[in-house]
């Protein structure tokens, strides 16, 4: 893989495999029945909240499946940070009801959980038997996961475009990526911005910054390539153009469409490049504090995290280019990226998020830094400059309020 942070000329290499059929555009949920269904009976996974029931998305999805001749069962126990317990329960439900594919209707948590449910519906044992990192046993699946259809209702994780999910083992405080198999890619993903209109401004911001950071991390990653750069920069530009508008007026369909596009592109970035340890550091935070929204945690640590690499002059021109993509056309210094990042957070009303509001205390930083490396240590290899344990603790310390 090409290391974009080296100055000498190198051969361009990348791997890309995104087999998902994307059906993108406002109102296109109504076309679900026209797609080839991968089975005859679906387990529809939704969150344990009320949104998809109250806004009609569940009814509309069920009607589409009926039109396609598909029987269905609803599983509604997925939380904001999906847990191993919920995954195992969902897998049992799929087996008990004879479901031969999964439909994920919801945001990133639902889609992530659905990928894990699809794995465990066809394989024996415990999810952590097939997870790498810390207490995971790292075993290979014996059977392919059930096929998956994703209908995303948020613009945040890009999970409709990749083969990975993140699940928390609540017994061990481990939040680790699961999946990674070719069969874990969704067969079809419906990206309908109309389904995102009801997302409140605060969560629109949290989700939008998650999409942004998938792109920015993939762009500064050691595993970036011209192919991932193309997707990443376009995603960053769309976030810069539309996130503030989407936060201020959820019914601004141009803004919702722009953010949905950015989100799907950022998901593709994660299949071509690799995100950095910013995600590892946040996963540790929400593993111990599951009420912390993932995007909010990323926002909290983002400034200190990116400043670390700017201070090391790890990839100056990459930060300049991201500042330009966010709207500062005359950006010339890597620090300009921080200026634009902070401005975007201020304009979205999330610049003053506090770790302390979610129960975090400074005496946890050492534990969180260790957890980040033990559970999601592979992402540290993507950092454009090596981070020590002490560097990670310092990112938390600088971010703390």
Secondary structure, 3 states (H helix, E strand, C coil): CCCCCCCCCCCCCCCCCCCCEEEECCCHHHHHHHCCCCCCEEEEEEECCCHHHHCCHHHHHHHHHHHCCCEEEEEEEECCCCEHHHHHHHHHHHHHCCCCEEEEEECHHHHHHHHHHHHHCCCCCCHHHHCCCCCCCCCCCCCCCCEEEEEECCCCCCCCCCCEEEEEECCCCEEEEEECCHHHCCCEEEECHHHHCCCCHHHHHHHHHHHHHHHHHHHHCCCCCHHHHHHHHHHHHHHHHHHHHHHHCCCCHHHHHHHHHHHHHHHHHHHHCCCCHHHHHHHHHHHHCCCCCHHHHHHHHHHHHHHHHHHCCCCHHHHHHHHHHCCCCCCCCCHHHHHHHHHHHHHCCCCCCCHHHHCCCHHHHHHHHHHHHHHHHHHHHHCCCCCCHHHHHHHHHHHCC
